[in-house]
Amino acid sequence: LHKNLVNLIRVIVSAKYPEEIIAYLNTFPSVSDFIAHEFYQDLTYIAKYTDRKIMKFDQNDFTNVGPGASLGIRLIFPSLKGNEQKQAIYYLKELAEEYLSKNMNYLHWNKETSKYEITNKCNITLHQIEMWLCEFQKYWKMSIGDGKQRSKFKPKTKK
């Protein structure tokens, strides 16, 4: 990564699409689609938390559908095919904006004050939804005893 920093910055600044950045990151040794996407997401935090804007993209311009998120989507939308799954993430974001803004508060980072503020404006990102879908499938697998059990799932329900 460090050996290619000058080229990486050049790609980040000139990219017309987020996928160009991810494709370049994929050329690095030991970097695959998942890690390239995570690097891209990390780069989006620069503009979010500082006054530096090194690229024109944010967490709502691109997300991938990793294997965990893919299973999470299939649990919610069983009829969707692989090429339709990314659209499901966009759809879930739209639903969140429509329904959750009415009933929830959110934390928003204010760069001017360098503090988090409470707002009722939904600021859930595509990246967060992708991560939550992955976590959802992990909990589902734990609840049915499938796969490597990292912890014991104890459902808490009211009777």
C-alpha positions in Angstrom: 0.0 0.0 0.0 2.7 2.5 1.0 4.7 1.8 -2.2 1.7 2.7 -4.3 0.5 5.6 -2.3 1.2 8.2 -5.0 -0.7 6.1 -7.6 -3.5 5.4 -5.1 -4.0 9.1 -4.5 -4.0 9.8 -8.2 -6.7 7.1 -8.7 -8.8 8.4 -5.8 -8.7 12.0 -7.0 -9.4 11.2 -10.7 -11.9 8.3 -10.3 -15.2 8.9 -12.0 -16.8 5.9 -10.1 -16.1 4.3 -6.7 -15.5 1.0 -8.5 -12.4 2.4 -10.1 -10.8 2.9 -6.7 -11.8 -0.6 -5.6 -10.4 -2.1 -8.8 -7.1 -0.4 -8.2 -7.0 -1.5 -4.6 -7.7 -5.1 -5.8 -4.3 -5.0 -7.6 -2.4 -4.9 -4.3 -1.0 -8.2 -3.0 -3.2 -9.9 -0.4 -6.2 -7.6 -1.2 -9.4 -9.1 -2.4 -12.8 -7.7 -3.1 -13.8 -7.6 0.5 -10.7 -5.9 1.8 -10.7 -3.5 -1.2 -14.2 -2.5 -0.3 -13.3 -2.0 3.4 -10.3 0.2 2.3 -12.7 2.2 0.2 -15.1 2.6 3.1 -12.3 3.7 5.3 -11.3 6.4 2.8 -14.9 7.8 3.0 -14.3 8.7 6.6 -11.7 11.3 5.7 -14.2 13.8 4.3 -16.8 12.8 6.9 -14.6 13.6 9.9 -12.1 16.2 8.6 -12.0 19.2 6.3 -10.1 17.2 3.7 -12.0 16.0 0.7 -9.7 13.7 -1.3 -12.5 12.0 -3.3 -15.9 12.8 -4.5 -17.6 9.7 -3.1 -19.2 8.8 0.2 -20.7 5.7 1.9 -23.9 6.1 -0.1 -22.2 6.1 -3.5 -21.2 2.4 -3.5 -21.4 -0.7 -1.5 -20.8 -4.3 -2.3 -22.8 -7.4 -1.4 -20.4 -9.7 0.5 -21.3 -13.3 1.2 -22.7 -12.6 4.6 -24.9 -9.7 3.3 -26.0 -11.9 0.4 -27.4 -14.5 2.9 -29.0 -11.7 5.0 -30.7 -10.4 1.9 -31.9 -13.9 0.9 -33.4 -14.3 4.4 -35.4 -11.1 4.0 -36.1 -11.3 0.2 -35.9 -15.0 -0.7 -36.9 -14.5 -4.3 -34.1 -12.1 -5.2 -31.3 -13.4 -7.6 -27.7 -12.5 -7.1 -27.7 -9.6 -9.5 -30.7 -8.0 -7.8 -29.3 -8.1 -4.3 -27.4 -4.8 -4.4 -30.7 -3.1 -5.2 -32.2 -4.6 -2.1 -29.6 -2.7 0.0 -30.7 0.5 -1.7 -34.4 -0.4 -1.1 -33.7 -1.1 2.6 -32.0 2.4 2.9 -35.1 4.0 1.3 -37.3 2.1 3.8 -35.2 3.3 6.7 -35.4 6.9 5.5 -39.1 6.7 5.1 -40.0 4.9 8.4 -37.3 5.4 10.9 -37.0 9.2 10.6 -40.4 9.4 12.1 -39.6 7.4 15.2 -35.9 7.6 15.9 -33.0 10.0 16.6 -29.6 9.6 15.1 -26.1 10.8 15.9 -24.6 13.2 13.4 -20.9 14.3 13.4 -20.6 18.1 13.2 -17.2 18.9 11.8 -17.4 22.5 12.9 -17.8 21.7 16.6 -16.0 18.3 16.4 -18.9 16.8 18.3 -21.8 14.4 17.7 -25.2 15.9 17.7 -28.6 14.3 17.9 -30.9 14.7 14.9 -34.1 13.1 13.6 -32.7 13.0 10.0 -32.0 9.4 9.0 -28.3 9.1 8.2 -28.1 5.3 7.8 -25.7 4.5 5.0 -25.6 1.8 2.4 -22.4 0.5 4.0 -24.1 0.2 7.4 -27.0 -1.7 5.9 -24.6 -4.1 4.2 -22.8 -4.7 7.5 -26.1 -5.2 9.3 -27.3 -7.7 6.8 -24.0 -9.6 7.4 -24.6 -9.5 11.2 -28.2 -10.5 10.8 -27.2 -13.7 9.0 -24.7 -14.5 11.7 -27.3 -14.2 14.4 -29.8 -16.3 12.3 -27.2 -19.0 11.8 -26.5 -19.0 15.6 -30.2 -19.3 16.3 -30.5 -22.4 14.2 -27.2 -23.9 15.3 -25.6 -23.7 11.9 -21.9 -23.0 11.4 -19.2 -22.2 13.9 -20.9 -21.1 17.1 -18.9 -18.2 18.5 -21.3 -17.6 21.4 -24.4 -19.1 22.7 -27.6 -17.6 21.3 -30.2 -17.0 24.0 -33.3 -15.4 22.6 -35.1 -13.0 25.0 -38.8 -12.8 24.3 -41.6 -11.5 26.4 -44.3 -14.1 27.3 
